[in-house]
């Protein structure tokens, strides 16, 4: 059975508690839940944080996926881009979502 958990409050925690506390909390969750067979996903709004703070937290994860939305009629409306995926091959260009 595949088990996944999604943490949607990562940006809020980072704003309220800062980088060090957030890293400790997420690192503990990744270790604990990973040992129980969970795949952990998290949602972060990188525009809410200085790049060094967002990257300090994102670096704890094995992968990073970005979903973007465009208003340009010549662009794809929504696309997904895998920015990193540790120890895995992946497509390195955006994929249009329909």
C-alpha positions as CSV (number, residue, x, y, z in Angstrom):
1,X,0.0,0.0,0.0
2,X,1.4,3.4,-1.0
3,X,1.3,5.9,1.8
4,X,1.8,9.7,1.1
5,X,1.5,12.7,3.3
6,X,1.3,16.3,2.1
7,X,2.4,19.2,4.4
8,X,0.5,22.3,3.1
9,X,1.6,24.6,6.0
10,X,5.3,24.8,5.2
11,X,5.3,28.5,4.2
12,X,3.3,29.4,7.4
13,X,5.7,27.5,9.6
14,X,8.7,29.0,8.0
15,X,7.3,32.5,8.4
16,X,6.3,32.0,12.0
17,X,9.2,29.9,13.3
18,X,12.2,30.7,11.1
19,X,14.6,28.6,9.1
20,X,16.4,26.6,11.9
21,X,13.2,25.5,13.7
22,X,11.5,24.6,10.4
23,X,14.5,22.6,9.2
24,X,14.6,20.6,12.4
25,X,10.8,19.9,12.3
26,X,10.8,18.9,8.6
27,X,14.0,16.8,9.0
28,X,12.4,14.9,11.9
29,X,9.2,14.3,10.0
30,X,11.1,13.1,6.9
31,X,13.1,10.7,9.1
32,X,10.1,9.4,11.1
33,X,7.6,9.1,8.3
34,X,10.2,7.7,5.9
35,X,11.0,4.9,8.3
36,X,7.3,4.1,8.3
37,X,7.2,3.9,4.5
38,X,5.6,7.3,3.7
39,X,6.4,9.5,0.8
40,X,6.3,13.1,2.1
41,X,5.2,16.0,-0.1
42,X,5.2,19.6,1.0
43,X,3.8,22.8,-0.5
44,X,5.8,26.1,-0.2
45,X,5.3,29.5,-1.8
46,X,8.8,30.5,-2.6
47,X,7.8,34.1,-3.3
48,X,6.9,34.5,0.4
49,X,10.5,33.8,1.5
50,X,14.0,35.0,0.8
51,X,15.7,32.5,-1.5
52,X,18.2,31.4,1.1
53,X,15.4,30.5,3.6
54,X,13.3,28.6,1.0
55,X,16.3,26.7,-0.3
56,X,17.4,25.8,3.2
57,X,14.1,23.9,3.7
58,X,13.8,22.6,0.1
59,X,17.3,21.1,0.2
60,X,16.0,18.6,2.8
61,X,13.7,16.9,0.2
62,X,14.8,14.4,-2.5
63,X,12.9,16.2,-5.1
64,X,11.5,19.6,-6.1
65,X,8.6,20.1,-8.5
66,X,7.3,23.5,-9.6
67,X,3.8,24.1,-11.0
68,X,3.4,27.4,-12.9
69,X,0.5,29.2,-14.4
70,X,0.7,31.7,-17.3
71,X,-1.7,34.3,-18.6
72,X,0.2,34.6,-21.9
73,X,-2.1,33.1,-24.6
74,X,0.9,31.8,-26.5
75,X,2.2,29.9,-23.5
76,X,0.8,26.7,-21.9
77,X,-1.7,27.8,-19.3
78,X,-0.3,25.5,-16.6
79,X,2.9,23.5,-16.6
80,X,4.9,21.3,-14.3
81,X,8.7,21.3,-14.1
82,X,10.8,18.8,-12.1
83,X,13.7,20.9,-10.7
84,X,15.5,18.1,-8.9
85,X,14.9,14.4,-8.2
86,X,17.7,12.8,-6.3
87,X,19.0,9.5,-7.8
88,X,16.3,9.4,-10.5
89,X,16.2,10.3,-14.2
90,X,13.6,12.9,-15.1
91,X,12.5,15.2,-17.9
92,X,14.4,18.5,-17.5
93,X,11.9,20.7,-19.4
94,X,8.4,22.0,-18.5
95,X,5.5,19.7,-19.3
96,X,2.2,21.3,-20.3
97,X,-0.8,20.3,-18.0
98,X,-4.2,20.2,-19.7
